[in-house]
Amino acid sequence: MLNLLAKSLMLAILLAPQLFRSSLGILDVHQPITVYIEDGKGVQGYRESDPELAKMALDAWARESGGKLKFMESKEREAALIRLRWISPTEGLYGETQRVEVKGKPGAIVYVMPQVAAQGEPLTGRAVQDALLRDTVVYLTCVHELGHAVGLSHTNKFQDIMYYFGYGGDILEYFMRYRNQLQSRADISKHSGLSAGDVEILRNLYKN
C-alpha cells in the first residue's frame, strides 16, 4: 500500500496540474518566434549540455510543422516570445507552461525540471545508469512543454508527445520507447518524439 501511495504521489508530481488542459492558443508566425533559454547554473540536476536538448526540441517542432514555425534565439530575456526556465524539484513542478503576453503578442514561459533523480523508481535507477535515458527524459519534457507553448493541448493517446499521464500508462515504458531509438546523443536530432497524431494537430493549428 505504501509503495502504491508513493507511486501515486510521484505521478502527481510528474504530471501537469490540469487533466483537461485547454489550448493556450497559437503563436504569431508572421515573423520568427524569438526564444530565450535561461542559464540553469545552480539548479539541481542541470547540465551545461541541457540547452542543446531544448534547442533540439525547438528544432523538432519547427521541422514537424512543415516550415510554419521558425524559431530565433533572443539575446534579451524579456523580449523573447518563449522563455525556457530550468527549475529544481523544490519548486513543485515537473514541467509547466504559462501563456504570457510579450509586447502585445502571445508568448509563453516554459518550465522544465532537469533533475531526473527526483522522479522515483524505476525511472531514476535506470536513468542514473543510462545517460541517454536521462537525456531522453529532459528532451521529451522540453518537447511536451514547448508543444503547449505553440498551442497544443494534452491528449489521451499514449503514443503522443502531448499525452497526459493522468490517463494512466507506464512512465518508464513511455520514455524507453524513445530511448530505444537512440545509439548516441546526436540521434536525438533525428527523432522528434512527435507521433503522427501530434503532427496532424500541429499542422491543422498552423494551416493558414
N, C-alpha and C positions, 0 to 999 in steps of 0.2 A: 504493500500500500504506500509506504514511504517513497519507494522508487517511482511509483506511478505519479504520486503527487509532485515529486521533484521534476519528473519529466514534463508534467503539465505546466509547472511554473516556468521551467526553462523555455518551453514552447511559447508561453505567453510573452516572454522577453524577446524571443526571436522574431515575433510577428509584429506587423504594423498594427496600430491600435483599432482601426475600424474594419470590420469584416466586409461590409458593403461600402467600400471606399469609392466615392464618386470621382469622375474625371476632374482633373484640375483645369481642364481647358487646354487648347492648343497654343503654341507659341507663334509669334510673328516670324515668318520665314522669308520675308521680302529682303532681308539682309542677313548676313551670318549671325548666328546666335553666339554671343560672347560668353565665355566661361572663365571662371577663376577657381583654381584648385588650391585650397589653403594648405599651408605647411602644417603637417601633423606632429612636428617635433614635440616630444613630451607626452603625447597621447599613448596610452597603454596599447601595446601590440603593433603600433605603427612602424612601418619600414620605409626607408628612403625610396624604395622602388615602387611603393604603392601608388604614387601619382601616375606612373606608367600604366597601371591597371585601370585607373579612372579614365585615362586618355584612350585606352583600347576600348573601353565601354562606350565612350562617346563616338569613336570611330565605328563601332558596331551599329549603333543607331543610325548614323549617317549613311553607312553602306546599305543597311536594310531598308532605308527609306527610299531608295532608288534615286538618291541625289536631292531629295526635297529638304533634308536637314543638313545644314552646313554649320559647323562649329568653329569658333575662332578664339584663341586664348586672349584674355584681357589682362592688362598689366595693373588695372585698378579694380580692387575687390568690389567696391560699392557700385561701380559702373557695370559690372557683369550681370547678364540676364540670368545665368545659372552660376551659383556659388556652391562648391562642394566642400564640406567640412568633415574632418575626421574626429570622431568622438570616442570617449572612453566608456567602459561599462557602467561607471558610476553615474553617467548622465541618463541612464534608464532607457536608452534606445538601442535597437539593433540596426535599424535603418529607418529613415523617415524623410519625407519630402514636404515642404511647405511652399505654397504659392505666394509670391510677393509681387509687388509692382515696382518696376525699375524705370524711372523716367517716363512714366505713362504706359509702359509696355509690360505684359505679363512675364514674370520670371519665376525662379524657384531657388530655394535653399535646400540642398541635399545633404543629409547626414548619413555617414557610414561609419560603423564600428569595425576597426581592423583587428580587434583582439579576439581571434578565433578561439583562444584558450578559455574564454568565458562562456562558451556556448554549450558546455556539457557533453557528456559521453552519449554515444560512441564517437561523435564527430571530433571532439577535442583530441582524443588519443590518436586517432588516425591522422589528423592534420598536423600534430606535433611531429610525427614521423615522416610525413609526406608534404614537402614544401609546395608541390603542385596542387595538392588538395587545399592547402591553406590559401594559396593564391586564387584558386577556383572560387572559394567562399567569398573572398573580398571582391573579386572581379564580378561575380554574379550579383552580389549585393549592389555594387555600383550600377550594373546594367538595370536591375529591377528598379532602383530608386530613380535613376535617370529616365526610365520608362514613365514613371509618374510625372517627372518634370516636363516631359514632352507631351503629356496628356493622356496616357493610357491608364485604365483602371485595373483593379485586381480581376483575376478570372478564377474559375473553379476547375480548370483543366491542368492536371499535374505536369503535362509536358511544356506548359507555357512558362516563360520567364516571369510573367506577371501573376503567376499562381499564388494564391493566398493559403498558407498552411493551416488556417482556421478550418479548412475543409478536411483536414487530415492528411495522411501521407507520411512516408518515411523520409525524414530530412537528410539522413546520410545517403540514401539511395538517390535523392534528388541531385545532390552535389556530385556524387560519384559518377552519375550518368554523364556529366560534362567532363569531369576529371579523366575518365577513361578514354576520352578523345585526344588527350594530350601526351606527347612524347617529351616536350620541352616547354618552357615558359613562352617561347616565341610562338608556339602553336595557338596560344590564346587569341592572337590577332587573326587567325584563320577560321575560328569558330565563334560566331556571335553569341550563341546561347539562346537566341530567339527561336521560337517554333514557327511553323507556317502560319498558325493562328495569330501569333503576335505580329508577324509581318503584315498579314492581311488587315488587322485592326489599324496598325500604324499607317499603312498606305491609304486606307479609307479616310483616316483623320486628315491627312495632308494631300488629298487627291486634287484639290482645287488650287 
